[in-house]
């Protein structure tokens, strides 16, 4: 017997969980299907820390930042969980874009200020600064590990059905408001029918949508940050982004810009942005690429005096990248897609959930920047030598 539903969300990571939460709050019947068990490490939504960085100058992202801040407060209040550590963010390094970011943020009503090097070094002794320091005090860290169960729990409290260990094998579009979804569970294979299917499947998106929806090219990489042991126990750690201009002396070993933050109980996390090897999400090695890891240790030795470059624990996660590093948020017939978050999407989780819920209900459209059929241009963030 085929069960008929209103909306199925395929993929219970951060974006799918936020979409289920947003739909359930509106009184919509929604079923969230997640292939793996709670707390798994196969995708992009695990780990205790993600930076809430405000380093954007593009108006669409600035609008989303303004919406995200109160929505994170709302999720904390509804769940009773502390999810956002307001440590601030520092963007530093020899990058010509910082002035434009500063000006755009100030014009949009955010706090942003350039600090003298001496002041920055005194406040954050665990980091070495040698050039401009842009301080963004409204930034901080989000707890990804706590966010997913919080969103799923409050979604369920509003009526959502959350099903783990439910792998979608295939689906077929039968009509403008009719999708048949074949699901494998411990009890066998069943077919669900829904008016709308939301696909938030991360690294598995292209495989699932192949031949069904035309998307920008999505590249899946295995990214390889690491946690370094803290040596300066008195140091205060903001989140940080460290950028450079290719060709400048001293940066020849850098494959990209770098990000980092303190993960309580684990150490100082640092990682290159979007330069990991291409991978199949079902056949990952989870083993760091030795050259990138050695360069990351060199970075810690050069720039993180408050951490021990020789005492580290490697981390493995996936990025699903678009060529321009802008997201894919769109609706094609009864299929709604949220994909290509390119390593900078987590801060926008509740906003993405709201946008995808709007696409399901017809309450609004996504910004054109995120159209599935767009022609991609250059990258937003990646700086490579």
C-alpha positions as CSV (number, residue, x, y, z in Angstrom):
1,X,0.0,0.0,0.0
2,X,1.3,3.5,-0.9
3,X,1.2,6.1,1.8
4,X,0.3,9.6,0.6
5,X,1.9,12.6,2.2
6,X,2.0,16.4,1.8
7,X,5.8,17.1,1.8
8,X,8.8,14.8,2.1
9,X,12.2,16.3,2.9
10,X,15.0,14.0,1.6
11,X,18.1,14.5,3.8
12,X,18.1,15.2,7.5
13,X,21.3,17.3,7.8
14,X,21.2,20.9,8.8
15,X,19.3,22.3,5.8
16,X,16.7,19.5,5.7
17,X,16.1,19.7,9.4
18,X,15.6,23.5,9.2
19,X,13.2,23.0,6.4
20,X,11.1,20.5,8.3
21,X,11.2,22.9,11.3
22,X,10.0,25.8,9.2
23,X,7.2,23.8,7.5
24,X,6.0,22.3,10.7
25,X,5.8,25.7,12.4
26,X,3.4,26.7,9.6
27,X,1.2,23.7,10.3
28,X,2.3,21.9,7.2
29,X,2.4,18.1,7.3
30,X,6.1,17.1,6.6
31,X,8.1,13.9,6.8
32,X,11.9,14.1,7.1
33,X,13.8,11.1,5.8
34,X,17.4,10.7,6.8
35,X,19.5,7.8,5.5
36,X,21.9,7.5,8.4
37,X,21.5,7.2,12.2
38,X,21.5,10.4,14.4
39,X,24.9,11.9,14.9
40,X,26.6,10.3,11.9
41,X,29.8,11.7,10.4
42,X,29.2,10.9,6.7
43,X,28.1,14.3,5.5
44,X,28.7,18.0,6.2
45,X,26.6,18.8,9.3
46,X,28.6,17.1,12.1
47,X,31.2,18.7,14.4
48,X,30.8,21.0,17.3
49,X,31.7,24.3,15.8
50,X,30.9,26.4,12.7
51,X,31.8,30.1,12.4
52,X,29.0,32.6,12.0
53,X,31.1,34.9,9.9
54,X,29.8,38.1,8.5
55,X,32.5,38.7,5.8
56,X,30.1,39.4,2.9
57,X,29.6,42.4,0.7
58,X,26.9,41.0,-1.6
59,X,23.4,42.4,-0.7
60,X,21.6,39.0,-0.8
61,X,23.9,37.5,1.8
62,X,23.8,40.7,3.9
63,X,20.0,40.4,3.9
64,X,20.3,36.7,4.9
65,X,22.7,37.5,7.7
66,X,20.2,40.1,9.1
67,X,17.5,37.5,9.1
68,X,19.7,34.7,10.5
69,X,20.7,36.4,13.7
70,X,17.2,36.7,15.3
71,X,16.2,33.2,13.8
72,X,19.1,31.6,15.7
73,X,17.8,33.3,18.9
74,X,14.4,31.9,18.1
75,X,15.7,28.4,17.7
76,X,17.6,28.7,21.0
77,X,14.5,29.9,22.8
78,X,12.3,27.1,21.3
79,X,14.8,24.3,22.0
80,X,16.2,25.5,25.3
81,X,19.7,24.8,23.8
82,X,22.7,27.1,23.7
83,X,23.7,27.0,20.1
84,X,25.5,30.3,19.4
85,X,28.7,31.4,21.2
86,X,29.1,35.1,20.6
87,X,32.9,35.3,20.5
88,X,33.1,37.7,17.5
89,X,35.0,37.1,14.3
90,X,38.3,38.7,13.1
91,X,39.1,38.8,9.4
92,X,42.8,39.5,8.9
93,X,45.6,39.3,6.4
94,X,46.6,41.0,3.2
95,X,43.4,41.0,1.3
96,X,42.1,44.0,-0.7
97,X,38.4,43.1,-0.3
98,X,38.2,43.9,3.4
99,X,37.5,47.6,3.0
100,X,34.5,46.8,0.7
101,X,33.2,44.2,3.2
102,X,33.6,46.7,6.1
103,X,31.7,49.4,4.1
104,X,28.9,47.1,3.0
105,X,28.4,45.8,6.5
106,X,28.3,49.2,8.1
107,X,25.9,50.4,5.4
108,X,23.6,47.4,6.2
109,X,23.6,48.2,9.9
110,X,26.1,45.6,11.1
111,X,29.0,46.3,13.5
112,X,32.4,46.3,11.8
113,X,35.7,48.0,12.7
114,X,39.3,47.9,11.7
115,X,41.6,47.5,14.8
116,X,45.2,48.6,15.3
117,X,47.6,45.7,15.2
118,X,48.7,46.3,18.8
119,X,45.2,46.2,20.1
120,X,44.3,43.0,18.2
121,X,47.4,41.3,19.4
122,X,46.8,42.2,23.0
123,X,43.1,41.0,22.9
124,X,43.8,37.7,21.0
125,X,47.3,36.6,21.9
126,X,46.8,33.1,20.4
127,X,46.8,34.6,16.9
128,X,49.6,36.4,15.1
129,X,48.6,39.5,13.1
130,X,50.7,41.3,10.6
131,X,48.3,43.5,8.7
132,X,44.7,44.8,8.7
133,X,42.4,43.3,11.3
134,X,38.6,43.7,10.6
135,X,36.6,42.9,13.8
136,X,33.0,41.7,13.4
137,X,31.7,41.5,17.0
138,X,28.3,40.0,16.0
139,X,29.9,36.9,14.8
140,X,30.8,33.7,16.7
141,X,30.4,29.9,16.6
142,X,27.5,27.7,16.1
143,X,27.2,24.2,17.6
144,X,26.4,22.0,14.6
145,X,26.2,18.8,16.7
146,X,23.6,20.3,18.9
147,X,21.7,22.2,16.2
148,X,20.5,19.1,14.2
149,X,18.7,17.3,17.1
150,X,17.3,20.6,18.4
151,X,15.7,21.4,15.0
152,X,14.4,17.9,14.6
153,X,13.0,17.8,18.1
154,X,11.1,21.1,17.8
155,X,10.0,20.2,14.3
156,X,8.5,17.0,15.8
157,X,6.9,19.0,18.6
158,X,5.1,20.9,15.9
159,X,3.9,17.7,14.1
160,X,6.7,16.8,11.8
161,X,7.6,13.1,11.4
162,X,11.4,12.5,11.6
163,X,12.6,9.1,10.3
164,X,16.3,8.1,10.5
165,X,17.7,5.0,8.8
166,X,15.4,5.6,5.9
167,X,17.4,5.6,2.6
168,X,15.7,7.0,-0.5
169,X,16.6,4.6,-3.4
170,X,14.8,6.6,-6.1
171,X,11.9,8.8,-6.9
172,X,9.7,9.5,-9.9
173,X,7.8,12.7,-10.8
174,X,4.3,11.6,-11.7
175,X,2.6,15.0,-12.0
176,X,2.8,18.6,-11.0
177,X,1.9,17.7,-7.4
178,X,2.8,14.0,-7.3
179,X,6.1,12.4,-6.6
180,X,6.6,8.7,-5.8
181,X,9.6,8.0,-3.4
182,X,11.0,4.6,-2.9
183,X,12.5,4.2,0.6
184,X,14.6,1.4,2.1
185,X,14.3,0.8,5.8
186,X,15.1,-2.0,8.2
187,X,11.7,-3.5,7.5
188,X,12.1,-3.5,3.7
189,X,11.2,-1.2,0.8
190,X,8.2,1.0,0.7
191,X,6.8,3.6,-1.6
192,X,5.7,7.0,-0.4
193,X,3.7,9.6,-2.5
194,X,4.0,13.3,-1.8
195,X,2.7,16.5,-3.3
196,X,6.2,18.1,-2.9
197,X,9.7,16.6,-2.5
198,X,12.4,18.7,-0.9
199,X,15.9,17.5,-1.7
200,X,18.6,18.5,0.8
201,X,20.9,15.6,0.3
202,X,24.3,17.3,0.4
203,X,27.0,15.3,-1.3
204,X,24.4,12.9,-2.7
205,X,22.3,15.6,-4.5
206,X,23.7,15.2,-8.0
207,X,23.3,11.4,-8.0
208,X,19.7,11.6,-6.8
209,X,18.7,14.4,-9.2
210,X,20.5,13.1,-12.3
211,X,18.1,13.1,-15.2
212,X,15.4,14.8,-13.1
213,X,16.5,18.3,-12.4
214,X,19.2,20.3,-14.2
215,X,21.6,21.8,-11.7
216,X,24.9,23.7,-11.8
217,X,27.8,21.4,-11.6
218,X,28.3,20.2,-8.0
219,X,31.7,19.1,-6.9
220,X,32.1,17.0,-3.8
221,X,35.4,17.4,-1.9
222,X,36.7,15.9,1.3
223,X,37.9,18.8,3.4
224,X,40.5,18.2,6.0
225,X,40.7,20.7,8.9
226,X,42.4,19.8,12.2
227,X,42.1,20.6,15.9
228,X,45.4,21.8,17.4
229,X,46.0,21.6,21.1
230,X,45.8,24.9,23.0
231,X,49.1,25.9,24.7
232,X,48.1,29.4,25.9
233,X,45.3,28.7,28.4
234,X,44.7,32.4,29.0
235,X,44.2,33.3,25.4
236,X,40.8,34.4,24.2
237,X,39.8,33.0,20.8
238,X,37.5,34.7,18.3
239,X,36.6,32.9,15.2
240,X,38.9,34.0,12.4
241,X,39.3,34.1,8.7
242,X,42.8,34.7,7.3
243,X,43.1,35.8,3.7
244,X,46.0,36.9,1.4
245,X,46.8,38.2,-2.0
246,X,48.5,35.6,-4.2
247,X,52.1,36.2,-5.0
248,X,53.0,37.9,-1.7
249,X,56.1,36.7,0.0
250,X,55.5,34.1,2.8
251,X,52.3,32.7,1.4
252,X,53.7,30.5,-1.3
253,X,52.6,27.3,0.5
254,X,49.0,28.5,1.0
255,X,46.5,26.7,-1.3
256,X,43.6,29.0,-0.2
257,X,42.4,31.3,2.5
258,X,42.0,29.7,6.0
259,X,39.4,29.8,8.7
260,X,39.4,28.8,12.3
261,X,37.9,28.9,15.8
262,X,38.2,27.4,19.2
263,X,36.2,24.2,19.7
264,X,35.8,23.8,23.5
265,X,37.3,20.5,24.7
266,X,38.9,19.8,21.3
267,X,41.3,22.6,20.5
268,X,41.8,25.3,17.9
269,X,40.2,24.3,14.6
270,X,41.8,25.5,11.4
271,X,41.3,24.5,7.8
272,X,41.9,25.5,4.3
273,X,38.8,26.5,2.3
274,X,37.5,24.3,-0.5
275,X,40.7,22.7,-1.7
276,X,40.3,19.1,-0.5
277,X,40.4,16.2,-3.0
278,X,37.3,15.3,-5.0
279,X,35.5,12.3,-3.4
280,X,32.6,10.0,-3.8
281,X,30.5,10.4,-0.6
282,X,30.0,6.6,-0.5
283,X,33.7,5.7,-0.9
284,X,35.5,8.3,1.2
285,X,38.9,7.5,2.7
286,X,38.5,9.8,5.7
287,X,42.3,10.0,5.6
288,X,43.9,13.4,5.4
289,X,45.9,14.3,2.3
290,X,49.5,14.4,3.7
291,X,50.6,17.5,1.8
292,X,47.7,19.7,2.9
293,X,47.9,18.5,6.5
294,X,51.6,19.3,6.6
295,X,50.9,22.8,5.2
296,X,48.2,23.2,7.8
297,X,50.7,22.4,10.5
298,X,53.1,24.9,9.0
299,X,50.3,27.5,9.1
300,X,49.7,26.8,12.8
301,X,53.4,27.1,13.5
302,X,53.6,30.4,11.7
303,X,50.3,32.1,12.7
304,X,48.9,30.4,15.9
305,X,51.3,31.0,18.8
306,X,48.6,29.9,21.2
307,X,48.4,26.4,19.7
308,X,50.7,23.4,19.3
309,X,51.3,22.6,15.7
310,X,52.6,19.2,16.5
311,X,49.7,18.1,18.6
312,X,46.6,17.7,16.4
313,X,43.6,15.6,15.6
314,X,42.6,15.6,11.9
315,X,38.9,16.2,10.9
316,X,37.1,15.0,7.8
317,X,34.0,16.4,6.2
318,X,32.5,17.1,2.8
319,X,31.9,20.3,0.9
320,X,29.4,20.3,-2.0
321,X,30.6,23.2,-4.1
322,X,29.2,25.2,-7.0
323,X,31.6,26.9,-9.3
324,X,30.6,30.4,-8.0
325,X,30.2,29.2,-4.4
326,X,26.6,30.5,-4.3
327,X,23.9,28.1,-3.2
328,X,21.2,26.3,-5.2
329,X,17.7,27.1,-3.8
330,X,15.0,26.6,-6.4
331,X,11.8,24.8,-7.3
332,X,11.3,22.8,-10.5
333,X,7.8,21.3,-10.7
334,X,7.1,19.4,-7.4
335,X,10.9,19.2,-6.6
336,X,12.4,21.8,-4.3
337,X,16.2,21.8,-4.1
338,X,18.6,23.1,-1.5
339,X,22.2,22.3,-2.4
340,X,25.7,23.5,-3.1
341,X,26.3,25.3,0.2
342,X,30.1,25.4,-0.6
343,X,31.4,25.4,2.9
344,X,29.8,28.6,4.1
345,X,26.1,27.7,4.5
346,X,25.8,26.7,8.1
347,X,25.3,30.2,9.4
348,X,22.3,30.6,7.1
349,X,20.6,27.3,8.2
350,X,17.3,28.9,9.5
351,X,17.1,31.3,6.6
352,X,17.6,28.4,4.1
353,X,14.9,26.5,5.9
354,X,12.5,29.5,5.6
355,X,13.3,29.9,1.9
356,X,12.8,26.3,1.1
357,X,9.6,26.3,3.1
358,X,8.4,29.3,1.1
359,X,9.1,27.4,-2.1
360,X,7.1,24.5,-0.9
361,X,4.1,26.6,0.1
362,X,4.2,29.1,-2.6
363,X,4.8,31.9,-0.1
364,X,7.8,33.4,-2.0
365,X,10.6,32.8,-4.4
366,X,14.3,32.4,-3.7
367,X,16.8,35.1,-4.7
368,X,17.8,34.8,-8.3
369,X,21.4,34.4,-7.2
370,X,20.5,30.8,-6.2
371,X,18.6,29.8,-9.3
372,X,19.2,26.2,-10.5
373,X,19.5,27.2,-14.1
374,X,21.9,30.1,-13.6
375,X,25.2,30.5,-15.4
376,X,27.9,30.5,-12.8
377,X,30.7,33.0,-12.7
378,X,33.8,33.2,-10.5
379,X,34.2,32.1,-6.9
380,X,33.1,34.2,-3.9
381,X,35.8,33.3,-1.5
382,X,38.5,31.0,-2.8
383,X,42.0,32.5,-3.1
384,X,44.6,30.2,-4.5
385,X,48.2,30.7,-5.3
